[in-house]
Every structure is written in structure tokens, then in C-alpha cells.
Amino acid sequence: MSEKRTMTLNLSDAEMRALEALCEQKDLSKTAVIRQALRLYQLVDARLASGGKLFFEDSNKDKAELIAV
Amino acid sequence: MTSRHPTRLFKRSDEQLVSAEILNGISREELIDIHIDWQPERVEALKNLRAQGRPWPENWHWDWAAKADNLNFLAYRCVAVECEGRVQGLMMVSTIGWRGRLAVQTGKPVLYIEYVESAPWNLAGLVEAPRFSGVGIALIQSAIQVSADEGFAGRVALHSLPQSQPFYRRYMHDLGIDASHPEKLCYFEMTGDQANDFVKGRPL
């Protein structure tokens, strides 16, 4: 992997609990979860910026549009 | 930024292992250059197959240049294996969006191999005398390394064309036809333990 750079991340208690829960569920470190989130956000943001829409599909094949900022 | 790591391929004409390099993180522009390098020999080989009345391989239409825009995003990475000054194989992986389906890793992230292919002159279905063997093995090993670097413990998954399924069945769990896949391909998943076994017992 390419050279790493370090930053400090300040989170609220609730945000830290959410991060720790994701780490537990995914068997990932906090750094790995943040890295995943950044990659997903970058991809989704670029697709939305180019006019795409983001949907979730439930088990009945019903689609609900997700508004992302 | 591309990082380089040593690996080996089997050179068929000399019947011996030769030194090669894994190029991890090649750029969009480099991928397009590789496509340009491969394309004349791919087209020539397809013409020869047609002249001989033989079928084309299932991946004959793959166009790496068309996939290059994926590399604008952090979620995708391209890995190449280079030997004797030319790229002998390519792999594109996705680091987001795939969760394990096997019971031992349900819901845990897996590295998903979007595409993996040997250079046209190394494909047994395309040419009569492939130049190098072991390209797929070297690339799967590098996928395991990327998975480990991402914190995925070597977990890897892919959908396989029928022609490649016997290869993956030797090293991964075959979860059968994936009805949700657009081409209804078989889905394969490698656990962390299988990844360790693969790396320790690498055939080349």
C-alpha cells in the first residue's frame, strides 16, 4: 500500500459507540471502518453528482430512493 | 501510487520458474496502455480461432480500457503481474460493498475480484502455446494480500465464468449459481483459513 498519513479524529460518545459497533459487526479496526466509509462516500457522492440516484431494494423488490448529502 | 513486489511465473518455453513482479495500484492511464498493448494480439488470436472454426473464449469481449474509469475511485484497485517487460495478467478488485455469504464469515467484508485475466498470449483458450503459467495464481495471491491490507483477513470473493470454475473450485468455496448476478454466474468465496492455506501451499 502507499505511504500512510496520520490524523486525529474527534468523535462524540454516540459516534464512537456507532464506530465500535461497526468494528465489532464487521471484524474490522476503526481505521478500516473509516477507510471503508470514505470509499463508499466518495463513490456515492460522485454518482449522485453526475445525476445518478441511490436506491435500496427490499425483499419484495420495492425500491426506496435514498437522499444522500 | 504503484507498489512492486516479487513473484514468479512459469515460462513454458524454458520449462522453468522466472522472476516476475506484482504491480499493486496501477493508474487509470497505465491500465489503458496495457489494454493498447494487449489488443493487437487478442484480435489476431481471435481471427485465428475463427479461421480454424474454433470457439472464442467466454471473456473475448473484455475491454480493460472501458473499466479504467473505476480507478478514479478509492473503492477500486488494479493489480498487474509483469514479466520480461510486459504485463502478463490483470486484476481489478473492489474494496467496498461485498459481504461474506459463507456461514463462517456472514456479513464480514470480503475483497471482491471484479475482473481477472491473463494476457492474450497466456490464455490456453486463445493461443495454442501459452507463454507463461501461474498468472492467475500470482494474482489471487496478491488479492489475498490486498484483502489482508484492508483488514479483511484474506477473505476474497468473485463470480466465475464457466471456463474458469474448475480452477477456483480448487481453492475456494463454490456457492453455486448466483441468481442475483446479471449473467447468473457461479459465486465463489475464500475464507481467511483458505487464504492462509493458499499462500502457504502456493503451487509456484
Interface residues (C-beta under 8 A of the other chain):
Chain A: M1 S2 E3 Q25 K26 D27 L28 S29 T31 A32 R35 Q36 L38 R39 L40 Q42 L43 A46
Chain B: M1 S3 N24 G25 N72 F73 L74 A75 T95 I96 G97 G107 K108 P109 D149 E150 G151 F152 A153
